[in-house]
Amino acid sequence: MTSLIQALLTALVTIGVFVIGQLIQRIFIEPIQEVRRTVGRIIHAHTFYANYMARRPIPFVGYEGMTVGNPPDEMKSAAIELRKLASDLRGSYQVVPLRKYVPMRWCIWPRATIEIVSSALIGWSNALIGGSDSGECKKKIADALGLYPKA
C-alpha cells in the first residue's frame, strides 16, 4: 500500500511541477519573447528599408527627366510595415506582467526605450509617405537598440 501512495504522490508532484512550469512559461516567458521577437523584426526592417527614399528628379546635367528612388506603392507598403511594427512593439510590451515593478533590464528593454523606438518608427513611416528625410528617425532606432557600436 505504501508503494501505491508513493507512486500517487510522485505523480501529483510531477503534475504540479509541470503545471507551475507551464504557468510561468505562458505568463512570464512568452510575453518577453514576443517583445524580443518584435525587436528582431524591427532590426530586420531597419536594415531592409534603410535605403528606401521617395522618387525625386536627378539634379545633374544630362539626367533631365530621370528620377531616382522607390515607386510610391513600395513606399506605402514600407510605411505600413513600419507603423505595424511600432504598434506591435507597444502592444507586446503592454502584455509583459510586472514590467513596472520588476527590474528586467537583462531580458527586456525599459519603457523609455520602447517609446523612443516606436515613436521613431512612426516618424520614419511618416517620412516615407511625406518624402522627407528619415535619417534622424533611423538614427534614434539604432541608438536606442544599440545596433552600432559606439566608437
Sequence and secondary structure as in RCSB ss.txt:
>XXXX:A:sequence
MTSLIQALLTALVTIGVFVIGQLIQRIFIEPIQEVRRTVGRIIHAHTFYANYMARRPIPFVGYEGMTVGNPPDEM
KSAAIELRKLASDLRGSYQVVPLRKYVPMRWCIWPRATIEIVSSALIGWSNALIGGSDSGECKKKIADALGLYPK
A
>XXXX:A:secstr
 HHHHHHHHHHHHHHHHHHHHHHHIIIIIHHHHHHHHHHHHHHHHHHHTTT  B EE  STT TT EESB HHHH
HHHHHHHHHHHHHHHHHHHHSTTTTTS  TTTS  HHHHHHHHHHHHHHHHHHHHT   HHHHHHHHHHHT S  
 
